[in-house]
């Protein structure tokens, strides 16, 4: 269990509406490499982990990804809440607006709703941790792409924070993988993806 502090992990104060930018950033809310998928993946994978280090890593990062989901939702909300109907109409956000108004809905920038099909949970600790390493790099790459299209310093400040957390998560997953691969095989433990006798 964890304690929930009723504040964002990093402050967000976006001054200028920009529904076009929101239509890109929404992918980190519900897209294939977004925060919703990451949190669900890690919190599901933790049950199959063979040691306390890996279970704790997946629990810690999975719950932090929920905090990041809240942050991305806040960015989207702040970018759209004061946007005029005309600004929305003349942006890629227009089709989204018809179905969801200014609500925050888990969808990709391409318009695909969130799907659990983007999650990978194999029950094999090594396969899952390698997937997690890749997932963090894909999320980092998506944040890099957002930074390439955004010229709003208020948005970029938060995106840089989130991007840096992806790098830290990648490092932590590497340490977790190392804790499995470099541990001598023993009875009833996972080693190199296979249960030993």
C-alpha positions in Angstrom: 0.0 0.0 0.0 1.1 3.6 -0.4 0.2 7.0 0.8 -1.4 9.4 -1.7 -0.4 13.0 -1.4 -3.0 15.3 -3.0 -0.6 17.1 -5.2 1.1 16.5 -8.5 4.6 14.9 -8.5 5.8 18.0 -10.5 3.9 21.3 -10.7 2.0 22.1 -13.9 0.9 25.6 -14.7 0.2 26.0 -18.5 -0.9 29.5 -19.4 -1.8 29.3 -23.1 -4.5 27.0 -24.6 -3.3 24.8 -27.4 -5.7 22.0 -28.5 -3.3 21.0 -31.3 -0.5 20.2 -28.8 -3.0 18.4 -26.5 -4.0 16.2 -29.5 -0.3 15.0 -29.6 0.2 14.7 -25.8 -2.9 12.6 -25.3 -0.9 9.7 -26.7 1.1 9.6 -23.5 -2.2 9.3 -21.6 -3.8 6.4 -23.5 -1.5 5.6 -26.4 0.5 2.4 -27.0 3.5 3.7 -25.1 1.6 5.9 -22.6 1.4 6.1 -18.8 -1.9 4.1 -18.5 -0.4 1.1 -20.2 2.8 1.3 -18.3 1.1 1.4 -14.9 -1.2 -1.5 -15.7 1.7 -3.6 -17.2 4.0 -3.2 -14.3 1.4 -3.7 -11.6 0.3 -6.9 -13.3 3.8 -8.2 -13.9 4.9 -7.8 -10.3 3.0 -10.9 -9.2 5.3 -13.2 -11.2 8.5 -11.7 -10.0 10.8 -14.1 -8.1 12.4 -11.8 -5.5 11.7 -8.8 -3.4 13.8 -6.5 -5.4 11.9 -7.1 -8.7 8.5 -7.0 -7.0 9.3 -3.7 -5.2 10.7 -2.2 -8.4 7.6 -3.0 -10.4 5.3 -1.9 -7.6 7.2 1.4 -7.2 7.4 2.2 -10.9 3.8 1.1 -11.6 2.4 3.4 -8.9 4.7 6.2 -10.1 3.3 5.8 -13.6 -0.2 6.4 -12.1 1.1 9.7 -10.9 2.4 10.4 -14.4 -1.0 9.6 -15.8 -2.4 12.2 -13.6 0.2 14.7 -14.8 -0.4 14.0 -18.4 -4.1 14.3 -17.9 -3.5 17.7 -16.2 -1.5 18.9 -19.2 -4.3 17.9 -21.6 -6.9 19.6 -19.4 -4.9 22.8 -19.0 -4.2 23.0 -22.8 -7.9 22.6 -23.6 -9.9 24.1 -20.8 -9.8 27.7 -22.1 -9.6 26.9 -25.8 -12.4 28.4 -27.9 -14.6 26.2 -30.0 -13.0 27.8 -33.1 -9.5 26.8 -31.8 -10.6 23.3 -31.3 -12.4 23.1 -34.6 -9.2 24.2 -36.4 -7.0 21.6 -34.7 -6.4 17.9 -34.9 -8.4 17.8 -31.6 -11.7 18.4 -33.4 -12.8 14.7 -33.9 -11.8 14.0 -30.3 -13.9 17.0 -29.1 -17.1 15.6 -30.8 -16.9 12.4 -28.7 -15.3 13.6 -25.5 -15.6 17.4 -25.3 -12.9 18.8 -23.2 -12.8 15.7 -21.1 -9.6 13.6 -20.8 -10.0 10.2 -22.5 -7.4 7.5 -22.9 -6.6 7.5 -26.6 -3.6 7.6 -28.9 -2.6 10.6 -31.0 -3.8 8.5 -34.0 -7.3 8.3 -32.5 -7.2 4.7 -31.2 -8.7 4.2 -27.7 -6.6 2.6 -25.0 -6.5 -1.2 -25.3 -5.1 -3.8 -22.9 -3.8 -5.5 -26.1 -0.8 -3.1 -25.8 0.3 -4.7 -22.5 2.7 -7.6 -22.3 2.5 -9.9 -19.3 4.1 -13.3 -19.9 4.7 -14.6 -16.3 8.4 -15.0 -17.2 10.4 -12.5 -15.2 13.2 -12.0 -17.7 10.9 -11.6 -20.7 8.7 -9.2 -18.8 11.7 -7.1 -17.5 13.2 -6.9 -21.0 9.8 -5.8 -22.3 9.8 -3.1 -19.5 13.2 -1.8 -20.6 11.9 -1.5 -24.1 8.6 0.1 -22.9 10.6 2.8 -21.1 12.6 3.6 -24.2 9.5 3.8 -26.3 7.9 6.2 -23.8 11.1 8.3 -23.8 11.1 8.4 -27.6 7.4 9.6 -27.5 8.4 12.4 -25.0 11.3 13.3 -27.3 8.8 13.6 -30.2 6.5 15.8 -28.2 9.4 18.1 -27.4 10.2 18.3 -31.1 6.7 19.7 -31.9 6.1 21.8 -28.7 7.2 25.4 -28.4 5.4 26.0 -25.1 8.0 26.4 -22.3 5.4 25.5 -19.6 4.6 22.2 -21.4 8.2 21.5 -22.2 9.3 21.9 -18.6 6.9 19.1 -17.5 7.6 16.9 -20.5 11.3 17.1 -19.7 10.6 15.9 -16.1 8.5 13.0 -17.4 11.2 12.1 -20.0 13.8 12.0 -17.3 11.7 9.7 -15.1 11.6 7.2 -18.1 15.4 7.2 -18.1 15.4 6.5 -14.4 12.9 3.7 -14.8 15.0 2.1 -17.5 17.9 2.1 -15.1 15.9 0.6 -12.3 14.5 -2.2 -14.6 18.1 -2.9 -15.6 19.0 -3.3 -12.0 16.0 -5.6 -11.4 17.0 -7.8 -14.4 20.5 -8.0 -13.1 19.2 -9.2 -9.7 17.7 -12.2 -11.5 20.3 -13.0 -14.1 23.3 -12.7 -11.7 21.8 -14.7 -8.9 23.0 -18.3 -8.7 20.3 -20.8 -9.6 18.6 -22.5 -6.6 15.6 -24.7 -6.0 12.2 -23.1 -7.0 13.7 -19.9 -8.4 13.6 -18.5 -11.9 17.0 -18.3 -13.6 17.4 -17.2 -17.2 13.7 -17.6 -17.8 13.5 -21.3 -16.8 12.4 -22.8 -13.5 15.3 -24.9 -12.1 14.9 -28.3 -10.5 
